[in-house]
Amino acid sequence: MTAYPLPEGRAGANLNTASFGGDGRLWFTGQAGIYGSLDPKTGVMRVFDAPRGYGPYGIHHRPDGEVWFSSLAGSYIARIEPESGAVEVFDPPTEDAGARRVWSDSKGILWVSEWNAGQLARFDPATGAWREWALPGDDPSDYAVYVDEKDMVWISDFGANAILRFDPATERFESFPIPRGHADVRQMLGRAGEVWTAESGTDRLTVYRHD
């Protein structure tokens, strides 16, 4: 195992999520207000101050390798320019929506879980257009978001203690209630025909199999 400590003076970064970009670097976020990259070939690490300070959270790459991250406290998503490390910020239509996690579909469209607003957002980097959908239920709080191989969008809803599936073609949600209370799914991943969730509140891994 090889450990890569953050540079001196960056303690307490509260590292959150990581994703490999098309440049081969591992890009990561830190909720204390940083984002950065690590080159596995050379061990060179760069750390940058995030716009608006505290909040960088989810991070993911588009099919072309372009890396984007979301800021929960800053309530934005941002595109990273890999060589300079500079970012371009994009704000959702809903003020203080709380952009918690971000995931790209196969076309490069970005899907964002809006924790504060209880909404699912869609952002098209090619046009700059946003769409937002309110989650079903009385008190939704969407945390994790994942897009499967058919471009169906999966969301974890703390408010309903459920996993939701959103069909972009019909704009409808389907709910799969979790039979264990306070499952608190904070991250999801998958492979063909399967969506895997980590239930932080129950210490379980759960797989949802689909056609």
N, C-alpha and C positions, 0 to 999 in steps of 0.2 A: 504494500500500500504506500502511495506517495501522498504526502500532505502539502498543500500549497497555502501557506498563511497569507492573510491580507497584508499589504504594506504597513509599515510603521505609521502610527497615528490614525489607523482605521479600525481600531478595536470597537466592539459594540455595534457592528454594522447590521446585526440581525439579518443574516443572509436568509433568503427565502426560496427562490426558484432559479433553475438554470435551463439553458437550451443551447444546442450547438447551432451556429450559423453557417451560411454557405462558405464563409472564409476559413472554416475549420476550427475557429476559436469557440470556446465555451463562454457564453455570455450569461451573466447572473445579476440578480437584484438583491438589494439589502433594504429592509424596511426603514432603517434609520436615515435613509436619504442618499443611497448610493446605487450605482450600477457599474458593471465592469466586465472585463474579459480576461480569459486565461488561454494562452497558446500552449496546448499540450506538448507540442514538439520542442518548444524552447523553454517552457516554464515562465515565460514573460507574462506578468499580470499587470493590468491597467485598471484603475478605479477612478470613477468620475462622480462628481456631485450631481444629483438629480435635480431637474427643475422643480421648484416649489418645495424643496426639502423632503421631509419625511413622507414615506408612502410607497416606494417601488415594491411591487408584489409579483404578479404573474408575468411570465415571459414565454414567448414562443416564436417560431420561425415560419415564414411563408414558404411555399414550394420552391421559390427562386432563391431561398437562403436568407432573405432579408429578415432581420430580427426586430421584433416589437415587444415593448413591455407595457404593463399597466401600473398605475399608481392609485392605490386605494385612498389614501389621505389627500393626494393631489387631485384625484378625480379626473384623470386623463389617460390616454394611451400615447405612446411615443415610438417613433421609428428611429433606429440607431444607424448612423453612418459609420461603417466598420473601421475605416482607416483613422479618421479623426476622433471617433467616439462621440461626436456631436449628435444631438437628438432634435427631432422636429415633433412638436406636441400637437395633439388633436383632442379637442374637448367634446364630450358627448353633448347632445342637445339639452339633456336634463341637468340642471345645476346641482353640484354636489351628489352626483349619482353614485360615486364610490366604485370606480372601475377596479374590480378585485383581480380577476384573471382574464387572460386573452388567449384565443386559439384560432389558428387559421384553418380554413377548409381547403379543398383541393384546387380551388380557383384563386386562392390568395385573399379571399374575403375574410375579414377578421370578426370574430364573435367574442363579445365581452359580457361578463357577469357584472351587473350593477348592484352591488350589495346594499347600498343605502336606499336605492330607489325600488328594489325588488323587481328589476327589469332585465330582460335580455336585449343586448344591443348588437347591431350589425353595422360594420363600417367597411366601405369599399375604398381602398387606397387609390384606385385608379380615378375615381370621380370625386372623392371627398364626401360622398353621401352617407348619411346615417339613417338607420331605422331603429326603433325601440318597441318592445312588446312587454306589457305588464304580465308577470307570472300569475297563474291562477291562485285563488285562495285569499284569505283575509290579511295575512301578515307574511308575505313571502320575503325570503332573504337568500338570494342565490350566491353561492360561494364558488364552487368549481365549475368549469365549462370544458367540454371536450367534443370534438367533431369526429365522427366515425368515417369509415371508408366510403360510405354512401352520402356523405355530407349531411347526415342527420346530426342535430346538435343536442348534446346531453348536458344537463345542469343538475347540480345538487342544491336542494332547497331546504335550508335549515328550518324555516318557518313551518313547512309542512312535513318535515322529517321524511323526505321523499326524493327519489331521482326522477327527473322529468326528461322527456324526449320531445324535441321541437322539430317539426317538419317545415322547412323553409318554403316548400311548394304550396302547402295548404295553410301555413301560418297557424298551426294548431299544436297545442301541448298535450302530451299523454303522460300521466302520472303513475309512478310505481312506488307506493308507500313502503317504507322500510319497517318491518315488524318489530324492530328493536328500538326503544326510545332513545332520543338524543344520539343518533348515529354520527352526526357531524362529519360528513364526507368533505374533506378539504382539497382533495386532488383526485383526478380520474385519468385513466390511460386505457388503451385498448389495442386490439388487433382484429383482423377480419372476423366478423361475427361475434365479437366479444367486447364488452366494456367492463373494465375493472375499477373498483372503487376501494378506497381505504377509509374505513370507518374509525375515525380517531376517538370517538366516544365509546366504542364497544370493543376496540382492539380486534377487529375482524377485517379480512379482505373478502369482498363479495364480487362475483362475476355475473353480469347480465348478458345472456346469450340472445342473439337476434338474427333474423333472416337477412 
